[in-house]
């Protein structure tokens, strides 16, 4: 399973007709290894009925697996139905969502406790200490993203008066604002020792990033063009949406924050 998934993801990363210039050798190796380890871990857990896993680890591993399934379905749809590629992400997401709901409402073959997955995760998320974060995060995100976007719009209006070096420095400064936002979002739960819930939140956010990026690359009607216009103010020469590149810097920032939390949760 590990080698099969690794080979499949390597082909996805390095196919000549896949998504412009998207992955370096290091990036492709990272994604293929991560996907292989994920599938091998889930298969190993399933053999033992996940009895030695915590419910949170069980739920997160299956969520990540559904994310991988979504990516593979979307990529396959784009290759098979080129004329309708704008709906590839929607159809792939719809199939993945149906399978997830089926699992979430039945827990069939991949769940270790008596309470079903979806009721369990709703109860877990709406515990008071977690609910406070769920109420605070949207306010911080609206303020942070709105302020950064306003800064980016003002900067883009002055690019005609700048040389190439100044434009590059201005874009770097604007992009670093997201690093400050990450500190405001993720430091409080760490200080409150809510790292397990933070790990789940990182996973959900990563899957949302994947879904939006898939819609952008597939040029899903309305949403694809809207996402392109929102992202173009933050991009440099490494990411050219005109040639079909994936835009992954925002996902890499999130993963850089998430991986230490995930590893700490796994070892604890």
C-alpha positions as CSV (number, residue, x, y, z in Angstrom):
1,X,0.0,0.0,0.0
2,X,2.8,2.4,0.9
3,X,4.7,1.9,-2.3
4,X,1.6,1.9,-4.4
5,X,0.3,5.2,-3.1
6,X,3.8,6.7,-3.2
7,X,4.1,5.8,-6.9
8,X,0.7,7.1,-7.7
9,X,1.3,10.5,-6.0
10,X,4.8,10.8,-7.6
11,X,3.1,10.4,-11.0
12,X,0.6,13.0,-10.0
13,X,3.3,15.4,-8.9
14,X,5.7,15.0,-11.9
15,X,3.4,14.3,-14.8
16,X,4.5,16.6,-17.7
17,X,0.9,17.8,-18.4
18,X,0.1,18.4,-14.7
19,X,-0.5,21.9,-13.4
20,X,2.3,23.9,-14.9
21,X,5.5,24.1,-12.8
22,X,4.2,23.0,-9.5
23,X,6.5,20.7,-7.6
24,X,10.3,20.6,-7.0
25,X,11.9,17.2,-6.4
26,X,11.8,17.9,-2.7
27,X,8.1,18.9,-2.7
28,X,7.1,15.9,-4.8
29,X,9.0,13.5,-2.5
30,X,7.4,15.1,0.6
31,X,3.9,14.7,-0.7
32,X,4.4,11.1,-2.0
33,X,6.0,10.0,1.3
34,X,3.3,11.7,3.4
35,X,0.5,10.1,1.3
36,X,2.2,6.7,1.6
37,X,2.7,6.9,5.3
38,X,-0.9,8.0,5.8
39,X,-2.4,5.1,3.8
40,X,0.0,2.6,5.5
41,X,-1.0,3.9,9.0
42,X,-4.7,3.7,8.2
43,X,-4.5,0.2,6.9
44,X,-2.5,-0.9,10.0
45,X,-5.0,0.8,12.3
46,X,-7.9,-0.9,10.5
47,X,-6.4,-4.3,10.9
48,X,-6.5,-3.7,14.7
49,X,-9.9,-2.1,14.5
50,X,-8.3,1.2,15.8
51,X,-8.5,-0.2,19.3
52,X,-5.2,1.3,20.4
53,X,-6.0,4.7,18.7
54,X,-7.6,7.7,20.4
55,X,-11.0,8.7,18.8
56,X,-9.3,12.0,17.7
57,X,-6.4,10.3,16.0
58,X,-8.9,7.9,14.4
59,X,-11.1,10.7,13.1
60,X,-8.2,12.8,11.8
61,X,-6.5,10.0,10.0
62,X,-9.7,9.2,8.1
63,X,-10.3,12.9,7.4
64,X,-6.8,13.1,5.9
65,X,-7.5,10.0,3.8
66,X,-10.7,11.6,2.4
67,X,-8.6,14.6,1.5
68,X,-6.3,12.4,-0.5
69,X,-9.2,10.7,-2.2
70,X,-10.6,14.1,-3.2
71,X,-7.3,15.2,-4.8
72,X,-7.1,11.9,-6.7
73,X,-10.7,12.0,-7.9
74,X,-10.4,15.7,-9.0
75,X,-7.2,15.0,-10.9
76,X,-8.7,11.9,-12.6
77,X,-11.8,13.9,-13.6
78,X,-9.7,16.6,-15.2
79,X,-7.9,14.0,-17.3
80,X,-11.0,12.0,-18.2
81,X,-13.4,14.9,-18.9
82,X,-11.3,17.7,-20.3
83,X,-14.3,19.5,-21.8
84,X,-16.0,19.6,-18.4
85,X,-12.9,20.2,-16.3
86,X,-14.4,23.2,-14.6
87,X,-16.6,20.9,-12.7
88,X,-13.9,18.4,-11.8
89,X,-13.4,19.7,-8.3
90,X,-17.2,19.9,-7.7
91,X,-17.8,16.3,-8.8
92,X,-14.7,15.0,-6.9
93,X,-15.8,16.9,-3.8
94,X,-19.3,15.7,-4.1
95,X,-18.3,12.0,-4.2
96,X,-15.8,12.4,-1.4
97,X,-18.4,14.2,0.8
98,X,-21.0,11.5,0.2
99,X,-18.5,8.8,1.2
100,X,-17.4,10.9,4.3
101,X,-21.0,11.3,5.4
102,X,-21.7,7.6,4.9
103,X,-18.7,6.8,7.2
104,X,-19.5,9.6,9.6
105,X,-23.1,8.3,10.1
106,X,-22.2,4.6,10.3
107,X,-18.5,4.4,11.4
108,X,-18.3,1.3,9.2
109,X,-15.1,-0.7,9.6
110,X,-13.0,2.3,10.6
111,X,-14.1,3.5,14.0
112,X,-13.2,2.4,17.5
113,X,-15.8,3.8,19.9
114,X,-19.6,3.2,20.3
115,X,-20.6,6.8,19.5
116,X,-20.7,7.4,15.7
117,X,-18.0,9.7,14.2
118,X,-20.1,12.8,13.3
119,X,-21.9,13.0,16.6
120,X,-18.6,12.5,18.4
121,X,-16.8,15.2,16.6
122,X,-19.7,17.7,17.0
123,X,-19.8,17.0,20.7
124,X,-16.0,17.4,20.9
125,X,-15.9,20.7,19.0
126,X,-18.7,22.3,21.0
127,X,-17.2,21.7,24.4
128,X,-16.9,25.1,26.0
129,X,-13.1,25.4,25.9
130,X,-13.2,24.7,22.1
131,X,-16.3,26.8,21.4
132,X,-14.4,29.9,22.7
133,X,-11.8,29.4,20.0
134,X,-14.5,28.8,17.3
135,X,-16.1,32.1,18.2
136,X,-12.8,34.0,18.4
137,X,-11.0,32.7,15.3
138,X,-13.6,34.0,12.7
139,X,-13.3,37.5,14.2
140,X,-9.5,37.4,14.0
141,X,-9.6,36.1,10.4
142,X,-12.0,38.7,9.2
143,X,-9.9,41.5,10.7
144,X,-6.5,40.0,9.7
145,X,-7.4,39.0,6.1
146,X,-9.4,42.1,5.5
147,X,-6.6,44.3,6.7
148,X,-4.0,42.4,4.7
149,X,-6.1,42.6,1.6
150,X,-6.5,46.3,2.0
151,X,-2.8,46.7,2.4
152,X,-2.2,44.6,-0.8
153,X,-4.6,46.7,-2.8
154,X,-2.9,49.9,-1.7
155,X,0.5,48.5,-2.5
156,X,-0.6,47.3,-6.0
157,X,-1.7,50.8,-6.8
158,X,1.8,52.1,-6.3
159,X,3.6,49.4,-8.4
160,X,3.8,51.6,-11.5
161,X,6.1,54.0,-9.6
162,X,8.4,51.2,-8.4
163,X,11.2,49.2,-9.9
164,X,11.2,45.4,-9.9
165,X,13.2,45.1,-6.7
166,X,10.8,47.5,-4.8
167,X,7.8,45.6,-6.1
168,X,9.3,42.3,-4.8
169,X,10.0,43.8,-1.4
170,X,6.5,45.2,-1.2
171,X,4.9,41.8,-1.9
172,X,7.1,40.1,0.6
173,X,6.1,42.6,3.2
174,X,2.4,42.0,2.5
175,X,2.8,38.3,2.5
176,X,4.5,38.4,5.9
177,X,1.4,39.9,7.3
178,X,-0.1,36.4,7.1
179,X,2.7,35.2,9.4
180,X,1.6,37.7,12.0
181,X,-2.0,36.5,11.6
182,X,-0.9,32.9,12.2
183,X,0.7,33.9,15.5
184,X,-2.5,35.6,16.7
185,X,-4.6,32.6,15.6
186,X,-2.5,29.7,16.9
187,X,-0.6,31.1,19.9
188,X,-3.7,31.3,22.2
189,X,-4.8,27.6,21.9
190,X,-1.2,26.5,22.5
191,X,-0.9,28.7,25.6
192,X,-4.3,27.3,26.8
193,X,-3.0,23.7,26.2
194,X,-5.6,23.0,23.5
195,X,-3.1,21.5,21.1
196,X,-5.2,18.5,20.4
197,X,-8.1,20.6,19.2
198,X,-5.7,22.9,17.4
199,X,-4.4,19.8,15.5
200,X,-7.9,19.0,14.3
201,X,-8.4,22.6,13.3
202,X,-5.2,22.6,11.3
203,X,-6.4,19.5,9.4
204,X,-9.8,21.0,8.6
205,X,-8.1,24.2,7.4
206,X,-5.7,22.3,5.2
207,X,-8.5,20.4,3.6
208,X,-10.4,23.6,2.9
209,X,-7.3,25.1,1.3
210,X,-7.0,22.0,-0.9
211,X,-10.7,22.3,-1.9
212,X,-10.4,26.0,-2.8
213,X,-7.2,25.5,-4.7
214,X,-8.7,22.6,-6.6
215,X,-11.6,24.9,-7.6
216,X,-9.2,27.6,-8.6
217,X,-7.1,25.3,-10.8
218,X,-10.1,23.6,-12.4
219,X,-11.6,27.1,-13.0
220,X,-14.9,26.2,-11.4
221,X,-17.5,28.7,-12.7
222,X,-17.6,31.9,-10.7
223,X,-15.4,30.6,-7.8
224,X,-12.3,29.9,-10.0
225,X,-12.1,33.4,-11.4
226,X,-12.9,35.0,-8.0
227,X,-10.0,33.0,-6.3
228,X,-7.6,34.0,-9.1
229,X,-8.3,37.7,-8.7
230,X,-7.9,37.4,-4.9
231,X,-4.6,35.6,-5.1
232,X,-2.8,37.5,-7.9
233,X,-1.9,40.4,-5.6
234,X,0.2,38.1,-3.4
235,X,2.1,36.1,-6.1
236,X,5.7,36.4,-7.3
237,X,7.5,34.8,-10.3
238,X,7.7,31.4,-8.6
239,X,3.9,31.0,-9.0
240,X,2.4,31.8,-12.4
241,X,-1.3,31.1,-12.5
242,X,-1.2,31.9,-16.3
243,X,0.5,28.6,-17.0
244,X,-1.7,26.7,-14.6
245,X,0.6,26.5,-11.5
246,X,-0.8,25.4,-8.2
247,X,-0.5,28.1,-5.5
248,X,0.7,26.3,-2.4
249,X,2.6,28.9,-0.4
250,X,-0.5,29.5,1.9
251,X,-0.8,25.7,2.4
252,X,2.9,25.4,3.2
253,X,2.7,28.2,5.8
254,X,-0.2,26.3,7.5
255,X,1.7,23.0,7.3
256,X,4.8,24.6,8.9
257,X,2.6,25.6,11.8
258,X,0.7,22.3,11.9
259,X,3.4,19.6,11.6
260,X,5.0,20.3,15.0
261,X,1.6,20.1,16.7
262,X,0.6,16.9,14.8
263,X,3.9,15.2,15.7
264,X,3.7,16.3,19.3
265,X,0.1,14.9,19.5
266,X,1.1,11.7,17.8
267,X,4.0,11.0,20.2
268,X,2.0,12.0,23.3
